[in-house]
């Protein structure tokens, strides 16, 4: 959810930051935790165009910088067709950028992406990476079986082929249609530096391509399978795994208002649409929220006319409207039956504390956390987002109280946090309740995405 007052400052800062070394700090490394891109530019909202190029960049930048997954967004979807937020719901559902997310999912989920190590020091891509919003991110599998590079625009890059473990099959992957183009001369020798030039524009006329170098050794490709919930953090702390130990590629859509505005038939169509486009995770608000010039939605009624707290006593468990919660139950059950991982925001704090941050304190936060944890503890496919669009100034005790309530009552459900245009790493990484980090960027063109994810990957 976005906030325009910060945009000018963020854009100005992004323009003067160094490319690959942005957002670094000097404190010593701490325990490793996975990081996902929890929010960035939305298709159809403020920001550079074309929208589908921006959303592709965000996904590939994240995954090749050490990320465990990413979230996509479209304006008409997060607002669930609310005319104040347009465009219309069907058009947003079927945007080109959403269709291209299927190619992201297919590309990574059929490979051992969890073995990828970001090329932090430029020893794999030795020339041509560029900088800023045109930066080419590169990662190499730890066993030398695979190198992947995402090039946001046409160029020639140089790769140290000696970083691969054997003769190399080289291909270009078109991220707009999911098709491969063989690079002449394969299998290529795994020695010396070799130049690779992008093959013109891709299928829809943009310049971005994915360079794929594979040795064919074990670990280069894996079969995609449905997750067996619950999820947990991998032993090395880099990604999420299901109960069978299989890596979970987190690809989320952000229908934030689905509980507030969703009807059963519309939700059914939405879930089928998103499943077909490779999404396996949904980020959703439990309570109405979203402060902005157009609306202030705290305690607004749902699609059936029910407010969560009819007497206005917000976050008071004794005042909760059971009719509102039954509707939430139905939405959660419907998405669960469709096989999605649900990452729920129990009380969205809001930009500059404009939503539930105003009303939350240590006591009601803990009580609300216990209430939701008890209500939904039977679910194996739920995680929780603390805060939301906020750095929770003066309310970190409430964040901690709510998070600990979830961990106590429903320890199988993971907990993360959504900060204010930065990664949760900065505030919460050392907290015992935080299972994985969420990066968040809204700079012009997403210039902070890969530095944030890389910083979280390194741990300082």
C-alpha positions as CSV (number, residue, x, y, z in Angstrom):
1,X,0.0,0.0,0.0
2,X,1.5,3.3,-1.1
3,X,2.2,6.7,0.2
4,X,3.0,9.7,-2.1
5,X,4.5,12.2,0.5
6,X,7.7,10.2,0.8
7,X,8.2,9.7,-3.0
8,X,10.2,12.8,-3.8
9,X,12.6,12.2,-1.0
10,X,13.0,8.5,-1.8
11,X,13.5,9.2,-5.5
12,X,16.2,11.9,-4.8
13,X,18.1,9.6,-2.4
14,X,18.0,6.7,-4.9
15,X,19.4,8.7,-7.7
16,X,22.6,9.5,-5.7
17,X,23.2,6.0,-4.2
18,X,26.1,3.9,-5.5
19,X,24.9,0.9,-7.5
20,X,25.8,-2.4,-6.0
21,X,27.1,-1.2,-2.6
22,X,23.9,0.7,-1.6
23,X,22.3,0.1,1.8
24,X,25.4,-1.6,3.4
25,X,26.3,-1.2,7.1
26,X,29.4,-1.9,9.1
27,X,28.0,-3.9,12.0
28,X,29.0,-7.6,12.2
29,X,26.9,-10.3,10.5
30,X,24.0,-11.8,12.5
31,X,22.0,-15.0,12.2
32,X,20.8,-15.7,8.7
33,X,17.1,-15.5,7.9
34,X,15.3,-15.7,4.5
35,X,14.2,-12.6,2.8
36,X,11.4,-12.1,0.4
37,X,10.4,-9.0,-1.5
38,X,7.1,-8.2,0.3
39,X,6.1,-5.1,-1.7
40,X,7.3,-2.8,-4.5
41,X,5.8,-1.2,-7.6
42,X,2.3,-2.2,-8.6
43,X,1.1,-2.6,-12.1
44,X,-1.1,0.4,-12.8
45,X,0.1,2.6,-10.0
46,X,2.6,5.4,-9.6
47,X,6.0,4.7,-11.1
48,X,7.9,4.2,-14.4
49,X,6.4,2.3,-17.3
50,X,6.1,-0.1,-19.0
51,X,4.6,-1.7,-15.9
52,X,5.3,-5.3,-16.9
53,X,9.0,-4.5,-17.4
54,X,9.1,-3.1,-13.8
55,X,7.4,-6.0,-12.2
56,X,9.7,-8.5,-14.1
57,X,12.8,-6.6,-12.9
58,X,11.6,-6.7,-9.3
59,X,11.1,-10.5,-9.5
60,X,14.4,-11.4,-11.1
61,X,16.4,-8.8,-9.2
62,X,15.1,-10.3,-5.9
63,X,15.7,-14.0,-6.8
64,X,19.2,-13.4,-8.1
65,X,20.2,-11.2,-5.1
66,X,19.7,-14.0,-2.6
67,X,15.9,-13.8,-2.1
68,X,13.6,-16.7,-1.2
69,X,10.7,-15.2,-3.1
70,X,8.8,-12.1,-4.1
71,X,5.4,-10.5,-4.2
72,X,3.7,-9.0,-7.2
73,X,1.0,-6.4,-7.2
74,X,-1.6,-4.8,-9.4
75,X,-3.6,-1.7,-8.5
76,X,-7.0,-3.1,-9.4
77,X,-6.3,-6.4,-7.5
78,X,-5.0,-5.1,-4.2
79,X,-8.0,-2.7,-4.1
80,X,-10.3,-5.6,-5.2
81,X,-12.0,-3.4,-7.9
82,X,-12.8,-0.5,-5.6
83,X,-13.5,2.4,-8.1
84,X,-11.6,4.8,-5.9
85,X,-8.5,2.8,-6.7
86,X,-9.2,1.4,-10.3
87,X,-8.6,0.0,-12.8
88,X,-11.4,-2.5,-13.0
89,X,-10.8,-5.9,-11.5
90,X,-11.0,-8.1,-14.6
91,X,-8.5,-5.9,-16.5
92,X,-6.1,-5.9,-13.6
93,X,-6.4,-9.7,-13.1
94,X,-5.4,-10.3,-16.7
95,X,-2.7,-7.7,-17.1
96,X,0.4,-8.8,-19.1
97,X,2.5,-8.4,-16.1
98,X,0.5,-11.0,-14.2
99,X,0.7,-13.5,-17.1
100,X,4.5,-13.1,-17.1
101,X,4.6,-14.1,-13.5
102,X,3.9,-17.7,-14.7
103,X,7.2,-17.6,-16.5
104,X,9.0,-16.5,-13.4
105,X,7.4,-19.3,-11.4
106,X,8.2,-21.9,-14.1
107,X,11.7,-20.7,-14.5
108,X,12.8,-20.9,-10.9
109,X,10.6,-23.6,-9.5
110,X,12.0,-26.2,-12.0
111,X,15.5,-25.3,-11.0
112,X,17.5,-25.6,-7.8
113,X,17.2,-21.9,-7.3
114,X,17.8,-22.3,-3.5
115,X,21.4,-23.1,-4.3
116,X,22.0,-19.8,-6.0
117,X,24.6,-17.5,-4.4
118,X,24.4,-13.8,-5.6
119,X,27.5,-12.5,-7.4
120,X,28.2,-9.9,-4.8
121,X,31.8,-9.1,-5.8
122,X,31.5,-9.3,-9.6
123,X,33.6,-12.4,-10.0
124,X,31.0,-14.2,-12.1
125,X,29.8,-11.3,-14.3
126,X,33.1,-9.5,-14.8
127,X,31.9,-6.8,-17.2
128,X,28.6,-5.2,-18.3
129,X,26.6,-5.3,-15.0
130,X,25.7,-1.6,-15.2
131,X,24.1,0.2,-12.2
132,X,21.0,1.7,-10.7
133,X,17.7,0.7,-12.3
134,X,19.6,-0.9,-15.2
135,X,21.7,-3.2,-13.0
136,X,22.2,-6.8,-14.2
137,X,21.9,-9.2,-11.2
138,X,23.8,-12.5,-11.4
139,X,23.9,-15.6,-9.3
140,X,25.8,-18.9,-9.4
141,X,24.7,-22.3,-8.0
142,X,27.0,-23.3,-5.1
143,X,27.9,-26.5,-6.9
144,X,28.9,-24.7,-10.1
145,X,26.0,-26.3,-12.1
146,X,24.2,-23.1,-13.0
147,X,24.7,-19.4,-13.6
148,X,21.8,-17.1,-14.2
149,X,21.9,-13.4,-15.0
150,X,19.0,-11.0,-15.5
151,X,19.8,-8.1,-17.9
152,X,17.2,-5.4,-17.8
153,X,18.3,-4.0,-21.1
154,X,20.3,-5.0,-24.2
155,X,24.0,-5.2,-23.8
156,X,27.1,-7.4,-23.9
157,X,28.3,-8.9,-20.6
158,X,31.3,-11.0,-19.8
159,X,31.1,-14.2,-17.7
160,X,33.9,-16.0,-16.0
161,X,33.2,-19.5,-17.4
162,X,35.6,-21.0,-15.0
163,X,33.0,-20.6,-12.3
164,X,31.0,-23.4,-13.9
165,X,31.7,-27.0,-13.1
166,X,31.8,-28.4,-16.6
167,X,30.9,-27.9,-20.3
168,X,28.1,-25.3,-20.5
169,X,24.8,-25.3,-22.3
170,X,24.0,-21.6,-22.9
171,X,20.6,-20.2,-23.7
172,X,18.7,-16.9,-23.6
173,X,15.3,-17.0,-21.8
174,X,12.7,-14.5,-22.8
175,X,10.9,-13.5,-19.6
176,X,7.9,-12.2,-21.6
177,X,6.9,-15.5,-23.2
178,X,8.9,-18.2,-21.4
179,X,10.8,-19.4,-24.5
180,X,14.4,-20.2,-24.9
181,X,16.9,-19.3,-27.6
182,X,20.0,-21.5,-27.9
183,X,23.4,-19.8,-28.0
184,X,25.6,-21.0,-30.8
185,X,28.6,-23.2,-29.9
186,X,27.1,-25.0,-26.9
187,X,28.5,-26.9,-25.2
188,X,30.9,-24.1,-24.3
189,X,34.2,-24.6,-22.5
190,X,34.2,-23.8,-18.8
191,X,37.3,-21.7,-18.9
192,X,38.3,-18.1,-19.4
193,X,35.9,-15.1,-19.8
194,X,33.3,-15.2,-22.5
195,X,31.1,-12.4,-23.9
196,X,27.4,-12.8,-24.4
197,X,25.3,-10.2,-26.3
198,X,21.5,-10.0,-25.9
199,X,19.7,-11.1,-29.0
200,X,17.9,-7.9,-29.8
201,X,14.5,-7.2,-28.3
202,X,12.4,-9.8,-26.7
203,X,8.9,-11.0,-28.0
204,X,7.1,-7.8,-26.9
205,X,9.8,-5.4,-27.9
206,X,11.5,-4.8,-24.6
207,X,15.2,-5.3,-24.1
208,X,15.4,-7.5,-21.0
209,X,16.6,-11.2,-21.2
210,X,17.7,-13.9,-18.8
211,X,21.1,-15.6,-19.5
212,X,21.1,-19.2,-18.5
213,X,24.3,-21.2,-18.3
214,X,23.9,-24.9,-17.2
215,X,26.3,-27.8,-17.0
216,X,23.7,-30.5,-16.8
217,X,25.1,-31.8,-13.6
218,X,22.7,-32.9,-10.8
219,X,21.2,-29.8,-9.1
220,X,20.6,-27.9,-12.4
221,X,17.0,-28.9,-12.7
222,X,14.3,-30.2,-10.3
223,X,10.7,-31.2,-10.6
224,X,8.1,-28.7,-9.4
225,X,5.7,-30.1,-6.8
226,X,2.9,-28.8,-4.6
227,X,4.0,-27.8,-1.1
228,X,3.1,-29.8,1.9
229,X,2.3,-27.3,4.7
230,X,3.4,-26.0,7.2
231,X,6.4,-24.2,6.0
232,X,9.6,-23.7,8.1
233,X,13.0,-22.1,7.6
234,X,15.7,-24.2,5.9
235,X,18.6,-25.4,7.9
236,X,20.9,-22.8,6.3
237,X,18.4,-20.0,7.0
238,X,18.3,-19.0,3.3
239,X,14.8,-20.1,2.2
240,X,11.5,-21.7,3.2
241,X,10.8,-25.4,3.0
242,X,7.7,-27.5,3.4
243,X,7.2,-30.3,5.9
244,X,9.0,-32.7,3.6
245,X,12.0,-30.5,3.3
246,X,11.3,-29.3,-0.2
247,X,12.2,-25.7,-1.1
248,X,9.2,-23.4,-1.4
249,X,9.4,-20.8,-4.1
250,X,7.4,-17.9,-2.6
251,X,5.5,-16.1,-5.3
252,X,2.8,-14.0,-3.8
253,X,0.0,-11.9,-5.1
254,X,-1.3,-9.0,-3.0
255,X,-5.1,-9.0,-2.8
256,X,-4.9,-7.0,0.4
257,X,-8.6,-6.3,0.5
258,X,-9.9,-9.8,-0.4
259,X,-11.4,-10.3,3.0
260,X,-13.0,-6.9,3.1
261,X,-14.4,-6.9,-0.4
262,X,-14.4,-10.4,-1.7
263,X,-17.6,-12.4,-2.6
264,X,-17.4,-16.2,-2.9
265,X,-17.9,-16.4,-6.7
266,X,-15.4,-13.6,-7.4
267,X,-12.8,-15.2,-5.0
268,X,-13.3,-18.6,-6.8
269,X,-12.5,-17.0,-10.2
270,X,-9.6,-15.0,-8.7
271,X,-8.0,-18.0,-7.1
272,X,-8.2,-20.0,-10.4
273,X,-6.7,-17.1,-12.3
274,X,-3.8,-16.7,-9.9
275,X,-3.1,-20.5,-9.7
276,X,-2.9,-20.5,-13.5
277,X,-0.3,-17.6,-13.4
278,X,2.0,-19.4,-11.0
279,X,1.1,-17.7,-7.7
280,X,1.2,-19.9,-4.6
281,X,1.0,-17.3,-1.9
282,X,-1.5,-14.5,-1.1
283,X,-0.8,-11.5,1.2
284,X,-4.1,-10.3,2.8
285,X,-5.3,-7.9,5.5
286,X,-7.6,-9.4,8.1
287,X,-9.0,-6.0,9.1
288,X,-10.0,-3.1,6.7
289,X,-7.2,-0.6,6.4
290,X,-5.5,1.6,3.9
291,X,-5.1,5.3,4.8
292,X,-4.8,7.6,1.8
293,X,-6.2,10.9,0.5
294,X,-9.1,8.9,-1.1
295,X,-10.1,6.9,1.9
296,X,-9.6,6.0,5.5
297,X,-10.7,2.4,5.9
298,X,-10.1,1.5,9.5
299,X,-13.2,-0.4,10.8
300,X,-15.0,0.0,7.4
301,X,-17.8,-2.6,6.8
302,X,-17.0,-5.6,4.6
303,X,-18.9,-6.6,1.5
304,X,-21.8,-7.8,3.7
305,X,-22.1,-4.5,5.6
306,X,-20.4,-5.8,8.8
307,X,-17.8,-3.8,10.6
308,X,-15.2,-5.8,12.6
309,X,-15.8,-3.6,15.7
310,X,-19.4,-2.2,15.6
311,X,-19.0,-0.3,18.8
312,X,-15.9,1.4,17.6
313,X,-13.6,-0.2,20.3
314,X,-10.9,-1.2,17.8
315,X,-8.8,-4.3,18.5
316,X,-11.0,-5.1,21.6
317,X,-11.5,-8.8,21.5
318,X,-14.7,-8.5,23.5
319,X,-16.1,-6.1,20.8
320,X,-15.3,-8.1,17.7
321,X,-18.2,-8.7,15.3
322,X,-18.6,-12.5,14.8
323,X,-20.4,-11.9,11.5
324,X,-17.3,-10.1,10.1
325,X,-15.1,-12.9,11.4
326,X,-17.3,-15.6,9.9
327,X,-16.8,-14.0,6.5
328,X,-13.1,-13.8,7.1
329,X,-13.2,-17.5,8.0
330,X,-15.0,-18.3,4.7
331,X,-12.4,-16.4,2.6
332,X,-9.5,-18.1,4.4
333,X,-11.0,-21.5,4.0
334,X,-11.7,-20.9,0.3
335,X,-8.1,-19.9,-0.4
336,X,-6.8,-22.8,1.7
337,X,-8.8,-25.3,-0.2
338,X,-7.3,-23.9,-3.4
339,X,-3.8,-24.7,-2.1
340,X,-2.5,-21.2,-1.3
341,X,-0.1,-20.1,1.4
342,X,-1.7,-17.2,3.2
343,X,0.4,-14.5,4.7
344,X,-2.1,-12.4,6.8
345,X,-1.8,-9.0,8.3
346,X,-3.7,-9.0,11.6
347,X,-3.8,-5.2,12.0
348,X,-2.2,-3.0,9.4
349,X,-0.4,-0.1,11.0
350,X,-0.4,2.1,8.0
351,X,1.8,4.8,6.5
352,X,2.9,7.2,9.2
353,X,0.8,5.2,11.6
354,X,-2.5,6.2,9.9
355,X,-4.3,2.9,10.4
356,X,-4.3,0.5,13.4
357,X,-1.0,1.9,14.8
358,X,-3.0,4.7,16.3
359,X,-5.1,2.3,18.3
360,X,-2.7,-0.5,19.2
361,X,-0.9,-0.9,22.5
362,X,1.0,-3.7,24.2
363,X,-2.2,-5.1,25.9
364,X,-4.6,-5.1,23.0
365,X,-1.9,-6.3,20.6
366,X,-1.2,-9.4,22.6
367,X,-4.9,-10.1,23.1
368,X,-5.7,-9.6,19.4
369,X,-2.8,-11.9,18.5
370,X,-4.0,-14.6,20.8
371,X,-7.6,-14.3,19.5
372,X,-6.5,-14.7,15.9
373,X,-3.9,-17.4,16.7
374,X,-6.6,-19.5,18.5
375,X,-9.1,-18.9,15.8
376,X,-6.8,-20.0,13.0
377,X,-4.3,-22.3,14.8
378,X,-5.7,-25.4,12.9
379,X,-4.4,-24.0,9.6
380,X,-1.1,-25.2,8.4
381,X,-0.8,-22.7,5.5
382,X,-0.9,-19.4,7.4
383,X,1.9,-16.9,8.3
384,X,1.5,-13.5,9.9
385,X,2.8,-10.0,8.9
386,X,3.5,-7.7,11.8
387,X,3.1,-3.8,11.5
388,X,2.5,-2.9,7.8
389,X,3.7,0.2,6.0
390,X,5.3,1.4,9.2
391,X,8.4,1.4,11.2
392,X,6.2,1.3,14.3
393,X,7.9,4.3,16.1
394,X,7.0,4.0,19.7
395,X,5.0,0.8,19.1
396,X,7.7,-1.8,18.9
397,X,6.5,-3.3,22.2
398,X,3.1,-3.8,20.7
399,X,4.6,-5.5,17.6
400,X,6.6,-7.8,19.9
401,X,3.6,-8.6,22.0
402,X,1.5,-9.5,19.1
403,X,4.2,-11.6,17.4
404,X,4.9,-13.5,20.6
405,X,1.2,-14.3,21.0
406,X,1.2,-15.9,17.6
407,X,4.4,-17.8,18.3
408,X,3.1,-19.1,21.6
409,X,-0.4,-20.2,20.5
410,X,0.4,-21.3,16.9
411,X,4.2,-22.0,16.7
412,X,3.9,-23.8,13.4
413,X,2.8,-20.5,11.7
414,X,5.7,-18.3,10.6
415,X,5.9,-14.6,11.4
416,X,7.4,-11.7,9.4
417,X,7.1,-7.9,9.4
418,X,6.4,-5.2,6.8
419,X,8.2,-2.0,7.6
420,X,8.0,1.5,6.0
421,X,9.8,1.5,2.7
422,X,12.7,-0.6,4.0
423,X,13.4,-4.1,4.9
424,X,12.2,-5.6,8.2
425,X,15.9,-6.5,8.7
426,X,16.7,-3.0,10.0
427,X,14.3,-3.2,13.0
428,X,13.5,-6.8,13.7
429,X,16.2,-9.1,12.4
430,X,17.5,-9.9,15.8
431,X,14.0,-10.5,17.3
432,X,13.4,-14.2,18.1
433,X,9.9,-14.1,16.7
434,X,10.9,-13.0,13.2
435,X,11.2,-16.0,11.0
436,X,11.9,-14.3,7.7
437,X,12.4,-10.8,6.4
438,X,10.4,-8.7,4.0
439,X,12.1,-6.2,1.8
440,X,10.1,-3.2,0.6
441,X,11.0,-0.7,-2.0
442,X,9.1,2.1,-3.7
443,X,11.9,4.1,-5.2
444,X,11.6,5.2,-8.8
445,X,12.2,2.0,-10.8
446,X,13.0,-0.1,-7.7
447,X,16.6,0.9,-7.3
448,X,16.7,-0.3,-3.7
449,X,15.4,-3.8,-4.3
450,X,18.6,-5.7,-5.0
451,X,20.7,-3.7,-2.4
452,X,18.2,-4.5,0.3
453,X,17.9,-8.2,-0.6
454,X,21.7,-8.5,-0.8
455,X,22.2,-6.8,2.5
456,X,19.7,-9.1,4.2
457,X,21.4,-12.1,2.5
458,X,24.8,-11.1,3.8
459,X,23.5,-10.2,7.2
460,X,24.9,-6.7,7.7
